[in-house]
Amino acid sequence: MRRIVAACIALTLILVGCSSPSNQSNTYQSNAMSKAQRTIEGKILSKRQVTVKGGTGIGTSSGAMIGGISGSSLGSNANDSAVGAIAGAVVGGTIGAIAQSEAFATEATEYIVESKVAGILTIVINDSSLNKGDSVFIVLGKEPKLILRDTH
């Protein structure tokens, strides 16, 4: 039983370590190749540092699995084991979700951008190089980007 729990914990740590947030203006996913994305002009109205929490759900599911396995071993009969498994899964899932949220916390920059086409937009990215008043291109999509507009 302990080996299973240890293996689950190790697998969770490996999976969490392999996934990192990436939403920089100079980074694209491979599926963006050869695709046109709508781009509009805008001007940055404000900028501030923010903390982004979250993750992939691995912490919740891994915590529930480990809690369920651990809880099922507490009972002396089938009914007690079932109740222990359910309670362990709920507690483990909650602890896993909290741990993952904290583990994935990262600093990012929130930009408020005004566009004549789209109005006022809020975009949070891992790129703090832009400043209030900068003219930018806003690349719209699942992972929006801000690109400094060359005004020369």
C-alpha positions in Angstrom: 0.0 0.0 0.0 2.8 2.4 0.9 4.5 1.7 -2.4 1.4 2.6 -4.3 1.0 5.9 -2.4 4.7 6.7 -2.9 4.5 6.0 -6.6 1.4 8.2 -6.9 3.1 11.1 -5.1 6.2 10.7 -7.3 4.1 10.7 -10.5 2.2 13.8 -9.3 5.5 15.7 -8.6 6.9 14.7 -12.0 3.8 15.8 -13.9 3.5 19.0 -12.0 7.2 19.8 -12.6 6.9 19.2 -16.3 4.1 21.7 -16.9 4.9 25.4 -16.5 2.8 28.4 -17.5 4.0 30.1 -20.7 2.2 33.1 -22.1 4.9 35.4 -23.3 4.5 37.7 -26.3 7.5 36.1 -28.1 6.4 32.5 -27.6 3.9 30.6 -29.8 2.5 27.1 -29.6 3.3 24.8 -32.6 -0.3 24.8 -33.7 -0.1 28.5 -34.4 2.2 27.8 -37.4 0.7 28.7 -40.8 -2.5 30.2 -39.2 -3.6 33.8 -39.5 -4.7 35.4 -36.3 -6.7 38.6 -36.0 -4.5 41.5 -34.8 -5.8 44.9 -33.8 -4.1 48.1 -32.7 -4.3 49.4 -29.1 -2.7 51.6 -26.5 -1.7 50.5 -23.0 -3.7 52.4 -20.4 -2.3 50.7 -17.3 0.0 48.0 -16.1 0.4 46.1 -12.8 2.0 43.0 -11.4 -0.4 40.2 -10.4 -0.2 36.7 -9.0 -1.8 34.0 -11.1 -2.8 30.8 -9.3 -4.1 27.6 -10.8 -3.0 24.5 -12.6 -4.0 21.5 -14.6 -6.2 19.6 -12.2 -3.5 17.0 -11.6 -3.3 18.0 -7.9 -7.0 17.4 -7.3 -7.2 14.1 -9.1 -3.9 12.8 -7.6 -4.9 13.9 -4.1 -8.3 12.2 -4.5 -6.7 9.0 -5.7 -4.1 8.9 -2.9 -6.8 9.9 -0.3 -9.2 7.3 -1.5 -6.5 4.5 -1.4 -5.4 5.6 2.0 -8.9 6.0 3.4 -10.0 2.6 2.1 -7.4 0.9 4.3 -8.8 2.4 7.5 -12.0 0.3 7.8 -12.4 -3.2 9.4 -15.2 -4.2 7.0 -16.4 -3.4 3.5 -18.8 -0.6 4.7 -16.1 1.1 6.7 -13.6 0.8 3.9 -16.1 2.4 1.4 -16.8 5.3 3.8 -13.1 5.7 4.4 -12.3 5.7 0.7 -15.0 8.4 -0.1 -13.9 10.6 2.8 -10.2 10.1 1.9 -10.9 11.0 -1.7 -12.7 14.2 -0.8 -10.1 15.3 1.7 -7.2 14.3 -0.6 -8.8 16.1 -3.6 -9.2 19.3 -1.6 -5.6 19.2 -0.2 -4.3 18.4 -3.7 -6.2 21.3 -5.3 -4.9 23.7 -2.7 -1.3 22.4 -3.0 -1.4 22.6 -6.8 -2.8 26.2 -6.7 0.1 27.3 -4.6 2.6 25.3 -6.5 1.5 26.9 -9.8 1.4 30.4 -8.5 3.4 32.7 -10.7 3.9 36.4 -11.2 2.6 38.0 -14.3 1.6 41.4 -15.7 -1.9 42.6 -16.2 -2.3 45.2 -19.0 -5.4 47.3 -19.6 -5.4 48.1 -23.3 -7.7 50.3 -25.3 -8.6 49.5 -28.8 -10.8 51.5 -31.2 -12.1 48.2 -32.6 -12.6 46.1 -29.4 -12.9 48.6 -26.7 -11.1 48.1 -23.4 -9.3 44.7 -22.9 -7.6 43.2 -20.0 -4.7 40.9 -20.9 -2.5 39.0 -18.4 0.8 37.7 -19.7 4.3 36.8 -18.5 5.9 39.8 -20.3 6.5 42.9 -18.3 8.5 44.8 -20.9 5.7 47.1 -22.1 4.7 50.3 -20.4 1.7 52.6 -19.9 1.2 54.7 -23.1 2.9 52.2 -25.5 1.2 51.6 -28.8 0.8 47.9 -29.3 -0.6 45.3 -31.6 -3.0 43.0 -29.8 -2.9 39.4 -31.3 -6.3 38.0 -30.4 -6.9 34.3 -29.7 -6.8 31.7 -26.9 -3.5 33.1 -25.8 -3.5 36.8 -26.6 -0.2 38.6 -27.1 0.9 42.2 -27.0 3.6 43.3 -29.4 5.2 46.7 -29.2 4.2 48.7 -32.3 7.1 50.3 -34.1 6.0 54.0 -34.5 9.0 55.3 -36.3 
